[in-house]
């Protein structure tokens, strides 16, 4: 079982990510469009992996991830963004993928960080 929190404010992109990640072993998902929604979702069900955009409707993905990690401890994160240079603060160990993301790059990053 691998539960993924997808932090993404574009619904079609979030659903595409879900489809790709289901194919490489993710079994359940929560979705968040804002910083506060992401923190709430993580509190309700601890994710095994987080994918996060940088720019959200409210807040930023890196800030949401920092809040979540501050509460829950270390978690693997993959940042997926059209603005890789704006990924601040992003943990050095987190892959940063540029949009439009290639499915193969997402699968490779997920396999590298997901619990086995």
C-alpha positions as CSV (number, residue, x, y, z in Angstrom):
1,X,0.0,0.0,0.0
2,X,1.3,3.5,-0.9
3,X,-0.8,6.5,-0.1
4,X,0.0,9.7,-2.1
5,X,-1.0,13.3,-1.3
6,X,-1.1,15.2,-4.5
7,X,-0.9,19.0,-3.9
8,X,-1.9,20.5,-7.2
9,X,-4.4,23.3,-8.0
10,X,-5.1,22.2,-11.6
11,X,-7.6,19.3,-11.4
12,X,-6.7,17.8,-14.8
13,X,-3.0,17.7,-13.9
14,X,-3.8,16.1,-10.5
15,X,-5.9,13.4,-12.2
16,X,-3.1,12.7,-14.7
17,X,-0.6,12.4,-11.9
18,X,-3.0,9.9,-10.2
19,X,-3.2,7.8,-13.4
20,X,0.5,7.7,-13.8
21,X,1.3,6.9,-10.2
22,X,-1.4,4.2,-10.0
23,X,0.5,2.4,-12.7
24,X,3.7,2.3,-10.6
25,X,2.2,1.2,-7.3
26,X,0.4,4.0,-5.6
27,X,-2.8,2.6,-4.2
28,X,-4.7,5.5,-2.7
29,X,-4.7,9.3,-3.0
30,X,-5.8,12.5,-1.4
31,X,-5.8,15.8,-3.3
32,X,-5.3,19.4,-2.1
33,X,-5.4,22.7,-4.0
34,X,-4.1,25.0,-1.2
35,X,-1.6,25.0,1.5
36,X,-4.2,24.6,4.2
37,X,-6.0,21.8,2.4
38,X,-2.7,20.0,2.1
39,X,-1.9,20.2,5.8
40,X,-5.4,19.1,6.7
41,X,-5.3,16.1,4.3
42,X,-1.9,15.0,5.7
43,X,-3.2,15.2,9.3
44,X,-6.2,13.1,8.4
45,X,-4.2,10.4,6.7
46,X,-0.4,10.4,6.7
47,X,0.9,10.1,3.1
48,X,3.7,7.7,2.2
49,X,4.7,10.1,-0.7
50,X,3.8,13.7,-1.5
51,X,3.8,15.3,-5.0
52,X,3.6,19.0,-4.9
53,X,3.3,21.9,-7.3
54,X,5.1,25.1,-6.2
55,X,2.5,27.8,-6.9
56,X,-1.0,27.1,-5.5
57,X,-4.2,29.0,-5.4
58,X,-3.4,29.9,-1.8
59,X,0.1,29.5,-0.4
60,X,2.9,27.5,-1.9
61,X,3.6,23.8,-2.2
62,X,7.0,24.1,-0.5
63,X,5.4,25.9,2.5
64,X,2.7,23.2,2.7
65,X,5.3,20.5,2.6
66,X,7.4,22.2,5.3
67,X,4.3,22.4,7.5
68,X,3.5,18.8,7.0
69,X,7.1,17.6,7.6
70,X,7.2,19.8,10.7
71,X,4.2,18.0,12.1
72,X,4.6,14.5,10.8
73,X,8.4,14.1,10.3
74,X,10.3,13.3,7.2
75,X,8.4,12.2,4.1
76,X,9.4,11.7,0.5
77,X,8.4,14.5,-1.7
78,X,8.4,15.1,-5.5
79,X,8.0,18.7,-6.6
80,X,6.3,19.1,-10.1
81,X,6.3,22.7,-11.2
82,X,6.4,25.1,-14.1
83,X,8.6,27.3,-12.0
84,X,11.5,25.1,-10.7
85,X,13.5,28.2,-9.7
86,X,10.7,29.2,-7.3
87,X,10.9,25.9,-5.4
88,X,12.0,27.6,-2.1
89,X,12.4,26.1,0.4
90,X,12.7,22.6,-1.2
91,X,14.6,19.8,0.5
92,X,17.8,19.0,-1.3
93,X,16.8,15.3,-1.4
94,X,13.5,16.0,-3.2
95,X,13.3,15.6,-7.0
96,X,12.1,18.7,-8.8
97,X,10.4,17.9,-12.1
98,X,9.5,20.6,-14.7
99,X,6.1,20.8,-16.2
100,X,5.0,19.5,-18.5
101,X,6.3,16.4,-16.7
102,X,7.2,13.3,-18.7
103,X,5.5,10.2,-17.4
104,X,8.8,8.3,-17.5
105,X,10.5,11.0,-15.3
106,X,7.6,10.9,-12.8
107,X,7.7,7.1,-12.7
108,X,11.4,7.1,-12.1
109,X,11.2,9.7,-9.4
110,X,8.4,7.9,-7.7
111,X,10.2,4.6,-7.7
112,X,13.3,6.3,-6.2
113,X,11.4,7.8,-3.2
114,X,8.4,5.5,-2.6
115,X,8.6,3.0,0.3
116,X,9.2,-0.5,-1.1
